[in-house]
Amino acid sequence: MPHEKNHSLLEILHGCADECYHCASACLEEHDLHMLVRCIKLDTDCAEFCRITASFIARGSEHANRLLAECADICNACADECEKHSHMEHCRQCAATCRNCAEACLHPVEV
C-alpha cells in the first residue's frame, strides 16, 4: 500500500506544511509586514503544495512523481525567501524544514 511505503515522506510533507503555515502566521504578527509579503505568499504556496503532494502519494497516484519535483522547487524557493529573514526564528526554522522537505522530495525512498 503506497501510504505505508511512504510514511516518512508523508510525515515530512505534512510537517513542512505545518511549519510554513506557522511561519506565515508569525510573519503577519511582525512589525514590518511589507518586507514579508513574498515570504507569506511562498509559505502559503509551499504549505498547500506539500499537502496536495502528500495526498497524491498517499493514494498512489501515477502523477505523484511529477508533483514531487515541483514540490522540491517550491520548497527551495520558500527556503530561499525565509533565509533572507533568518534573524526571525520562525523564518529560520521554516527554511530548514523546507530544505529538508525538498531533499526528501528529490530523493524519495518509494513512490
PLY file of the C-alpha trace (Angstrom):
ply
format ascii 1.0
element vertex 111
property float x
property float y
property float z
element edge 110
property int vertex1
property int vertex2
end_header
0.00 0.00 0.00
1.51 3.39 -1.02
0.70 5.09 2.27
2.64 2.55 4.31
5.67 2.55 1.97
5.90 6.33 2.03
5.10 7.01 5.66
8.24 9.04 6.42
7.89 11.14 3.24
4.26 11.86 4.10
5.31 12.96 7.60
7.97 15.27 6.14
5.47 16.81 3.69
2.86 17.37 6.40
5.50 18.74 8.77
6.70 21.19 6.13
3.15 22.37 5.50
2.62 22.88 9.23
5.89 24.81 9.59
5.07 27.01 6.58
1.63 27.86 7.97
3.23 28.70 11.31
5.80 30.93 9.61
3.15 32.76 7.59
1.10 33.39 10.72
4.14 34.57 12.66
5.13 36.88 9.78
1.70 38.50 9.98
2.50 39.46 13.57
5.79 41.18 12.70
6.13 44.97 12.61
7.49 45.36 9.06
4.83 43.37 7.26
5.65 44.91 3.89
9.08 43.23 3.74
7.46 39.85 4.49
4.77 39.80 1.78
6.71 37.47 -0.52
7.62 35.24 2.42
3.98 34.90 3.45
2.90 34.11 -0.11
5.62 31.48 -0.55
4.86 29.99 2.86
1.24 29.55 1.81
2.12 28.17 -1.64
4.58 25.74 -0.13
2.16 24.55 2.54
-0.64 23.96 0.04
1.64 22.21 -2.44
3.07 19.95 0.25
-0.44 18.95 1.31
-1.59 18.16 -2.22
1.61 16.27 -2.98
1.09 14.19 0.16
-2.46 13.36 -0.90
-1.28 12.17 -4.34
1.38 9.99 -2.72
-0.99 8.58 -0.10
-3.42 7.40 -2.73
-0.72 6.07 -5.04
-1.42 8.44 -7.92
0.51 7.86 -11.12
1.22 11.62 -11.13
2.93 11.71 -7.72
6.47 11.80 -9.11
5.72 14.89 -11.19
4.36 16.65 -8.13
7.42 15.70 -6.07
9.75 17.51 -8.46
7.62 20.67 -8.39
7.24 20.42 -4.63
11.02 20.40 -4.24
11.26 23.56 -6.35
8.61 25.35 -4.30
10.17 24.23 -1.01
13.56 25.55 -2.12
12.04 28.87 -3.22
10.33 29.19 0.16
13.58 28.35 1.96
15.48 30.93 -0.11
13.00 33.63 0.89
12.86 32.62 4.56
16.66 32.68 4.73
16.50 36.39 3.85
14.71 36.85 7.18
16.79 34.44 9.23
17.01 36.96 12.08
13.48 35.74 12.92
13.36 32.28 14.48
10.18 31.25 12.65
11.77 32.03 9.27
15.00 30.27 10.20
13.09 27.15 11.26
10.86 27.25 8.19
13.87 27.50 5.87
15.48 24.44 7.46
12.25 22.44 7.29
11.69 23.40 3.64
15.25 22.39 2.70
14.73 19.02 4.37
11.43 18.54 2.56
12.94 19.48 -0.80
15.67 16.91 -0.30
13.10 14.24 0.64
11.06 15.08 -2.47
14.09 14.83 -4.74
15.19 11.50 -3.25
12.06 9.63 -2.13
12.55 6.12 -0.82
9.43 4.78 -2.53
6.64 6.32 -4.56
0 1
1 2
2 3
3 4
4 5
5 6
6 7
7 8
8 9
9 10
10 11
11 12
12 13
13 14
14 15
15 16
16 17
17 18
18 19
19 20
20 21
21 22
22 23
23 24
24 25
25 26
26 27
27 28
28 29
29 30
30 31
31 32
32 33
33 34
34 35
35 36
36 37
37 38
38 39
39 40
40 41
41 42
42 43
43 44
44 45
45 46
46 47
47 48
48 49
49 50
50 51
51 52
52 53
53 54
54 55
55 56
56 57
57 58
58 59
59 60
60 61
61 62
62 63
63 64
64 65
65 66
66 67
67 68
68 69
69 70
70 71
71 72
72 73
73 74
74 75
75 76
76 77
77 78
78 79
79 80
80 81
81 82
82 83
83 84
84 85
85 86
86 87
87 88
88 89
89 90
90 91
91 92
92 93
93 94
94 95
95 96
96 97
97 98
98 99
99 100
100 101
101 102
102 103
103 104
104 105
105 106
106 107
107 108
108 109
109 110
